[in-house]
Amino acid sequence: MKLGAKHLYLIDYDGTNLPDLKSCIEMKYPDVKATTIQADAADEAAIVGVCRQALQEEGRLDVFFANAGVATAAPLQEVTTDAFMNTMRINALSCFLAIKHASEAMQQQNPVRGKDHGGGSIILTASIAGIRSGAGSIDYSASKAAVNNMAQTATYQLRNTDVRVNSICPGLIETGMTAFTFEYAAARGTSSKIGQLNPLGRHAVAEGAQTLNEFPGLSSLGSQ
Ligand SMILES: NC(=O)c1ccc[n+]([C@@H]2O[C@H](COP(=O)([O-])OP(=O)(O)OC[C@H]3O[C@@H](n4cnc5c(N)ncnc54)[C@H](O)[C@@H]3O)[C@@H](O)[C@H]2O)c1
């Protein structure tokens, strides 16, 4: 938003926080429009629809942040086939759909709206668990490894289009996804040990979470 985003389309399949998120963004950034959509980030029709909506309303799509994710934290023998596939569907399929449909929309030029050349930026949230063992359950780690691979594969397949695809690999961050870890440590009096294996010796916090009313995790895309 600081870089001039004009219109954010924010998707979450849990609609609970969306109204507050919209008003919070628009209050903090009066020049930014926020449209909220309650939808599944792994639903192809929803992703096609939101890309189309951005093109229709703003004439261009510049950024897609595929951030939706779930974690089971289940030990190996408790990961069922259904649970494995569900994690892969939400964490990996959602990124595939973002790459496929957002890259197509981003390549559309629209000089009238200031877009003389196609291009854009697709950002996928993977995890350190997608690179190293010991940072997540087997289904979660496999799904995030897939996300990292898709970033590399898509970058190559989208060469010469000016559509960039990057994945980010955070370590432990205090969010809704990891609340259990922090509550468990607090109950045991071991909060100070959280994140001690990181080179920084600590976990991360979601910057801006307080000003955005603590909504760190959302799948979103924006038009500039
Ligand atoms: N918190 C961490 O330590 C950590 C570390 C590395 C990576 N990540 C990744 O960061 C991303 C954000 O996670 P978070 O920590 O903010 O978790 P979070 O649980 O706080 O937020 C995740 C959000 O995604 C939404 N969501 C889940 N499934 C969805 C779906 N199918 N369609 C639409 N929305 C869906 C949830 O409703 C929630 O708002 C995830 O991809 C997660 O795997 C988190």
The ligand as an SDF file (V2000), in Angstrom:
LIG
                    3D

 44 48  0  0  0  0  0  0  0  0999 V2000
    2.8360  -18.5000   11.4780 N   0  0  0  0  0  0  0  0  0  0  0  0
    3.9780  -19.0830   11.1150 C   0  0  0  0  0  0  0  0  0  0  0  0
    4.8540  -19.3890   11.9530 O   0  0  0  0  0  0  0  0  0  0  0  0
    4.2480  -19.3660    9.6560 C   0  0  0  0  0  0  0  0  0  0  0  0
    5.5420  -19.7490    9.2820 C   0  0  0  0  0  0  0  0  0  0  0  0
    5.7990  -20.0140    7.9420 C   0  0  0  0  0  0  0  0  0  0  0  0
    4.7940  -19.8910    7.0050 C   0  0  0  0  0  0  0  0  0  0  0  0
    3.5390  -19.5240    7.4000 N   0  0  0  0  0  0  0  0  0  0  0  0
    2.5230  -19.4140    6.3530 C   0  0  0  0  0  0  0  0  0  0  0  0
    2.0290  -18.0950    6.3620 O   0  0  0  0  0  0  0  0  0  0  0  0
    0.7180  -18.0810    5.7790 C   0  0  0  0  0  0  0  0  0  0  0  0
   -0.1960  -17.3040    6.6770 C   0  0  0  0  0  0  0  0  0  0  0  0
   -0.3500  -18.0510    7.8820 O   0  0  0  0  0  0  0  0  0  0  0  0
   -0.5940  -17.3860    9.3040 P   0  0  0  0  0  0  0  0  0  0  0  0
    0.5060  -17.7890   10.1780 O   0  0  0  0  0  0  0  0  0  0  0  0
   -0.9060  -15.9310    9.1550 O   0  0  0  0  0  0  0  0  0  0  0  0
   -1.8640  -18.2460    9.7470 O   0  0  0  0  0  0  0  0  0  0  0  0
   -3.3300  -17.8150   10.1510 P   0  0  0  0  0  0  0  0  0  0  0  0
   -4.0210  -19.0980   10.4820 O   0  0  0  0  0  0  0  0  0  0  0  0
   -3.2880  -16.7410   11.1660 O   0  0  0  0  0  0  0  0  0  0  0  0
   -3.9050  -17.2180    8.8110 O   0  0  0  0  0  0  0  0  0  0  0  0
   -4.2140  -18.0420    7.7210 C   0  0  0  0  0  0  0  0  0  0  0  0
   -5.4050  -17.4370    7.0240 C   0  0  0  0  0  0  0  0  0  0  0  0
   -5.6960  -18.2090    5.8580 O   0  0  0  0  0  0  0  0  0  0  0  0
   -7.0940  -18.3950    5.8040 C   0  0  0  0  0  0  0  0  0  0  0  0
   -7.3590  -19.5960    5.0350 N   0  0  0  0  0  0  0  0  0  0  0  0
   -7.0390  -20.8640    5.3670 C   0  0  0  0  0  0  0  0  0  0  0  0
   -7.4280  -21.7010    4.4090 N   0  0  0  0  0  0  0  0  0  0  0  0
   -8.0090  -20.9360    3.4450 C   0  0  0  0  0  0  0  0  0  0  0  0
   -8.6060  -21.2250    2.1920 C   0  0  0  0  0  0  0  0  0  0  0  0
   -8.7000  -22.4840    1.7210 N   0  0  0  0  0  0  0  0  0  0  0  0
   -9.0840  -20.2050    1.4580 N   0  0  0  0  0  0  0  0  0  0  0  0
   -9.0110  -18.9340    1.9220 C   0  0  0  0  0  0  0  0  0  0  0  0
   -8.4630  -18.6050    3.0890 N   0  0  0  0  0  0  0  0  0  0  0  0
   -7.9610  -19.6010    3.8420 C   0  0  0  0  0  0  0  0  0  0  0  0
   -7.5330  -18.4930    7.2590 C   0  0  0  0  0  0  0  0  0  0  0  0
   -8.9210  -18.2640    7.4280 O   0  0  0  0  0  0  0  0  0  0  0  0
   -6.6560  -17.4340    7.9100 C   0  0  0  0  0  0  0  0  0  0  0  0
   -7.2560  -16.1490    7.8680 O   0  0  0  0  0  0  0  0  0  0  0  0
    0.3270  -19.5560    5.6050 C   0  0  0  0  0  0  0  0  0  0  0  0
    0.5330  -19.9360    4.2610 O   0  0  0  0  0  0  0  0  0  0  0  0
    1.2990  -20.2760    6.5220 C   0  0  0  0  0  0  0  0  0  0  0  0
    1.5120  -21.6120    6.1220 O   0  0  0  0  0  0  0  0  0  0  0  0
    3.2460  -19.2390    8.6960 C   0  0  0  0  0  0  0  0  0  0  0  0
  1  2  1  0
  2  3  2  0
  2  4  1  0
  4  5  1  0
  4 44  2  0
  5  6  2  0
  6  7  1  0
  7  8  2  0
  8  9  1  0
  8 44  1  0
  9 10  1  0
  9 42  1  0
 10 11  1  0
 11 12  1  0
 11 40  1  0
 12 13  1  0
 13 14  1  0
 14 15  2  0
 14 16  1  0
 14 17  1  0
 17 18  1  0
 18 19  2  0
 18 20  1  0
 18 21  1  0
 21 22  1  0
 22 23  1  0
 23 24  1  0
 23 38  1  0
 24 25  1  0
 25 26  1  0
 25 36  1  0
 26 27  1  0
 26 35  1  0
 27 28  2  0
 28 29  1  0
 29 30  1  0
 29 35  2  0
 30 31  1  0
 30 32  2  0
 32 33  1  0
 33 34  2  0
 34 35  1  0
 36 37  1  0
 36 38  1  0
 38 39  1  0
 40 41  1  0
 40 42  1  0
 42 43  1  0
M  CHG  2   8   1  16  -1
M  END
$$$$
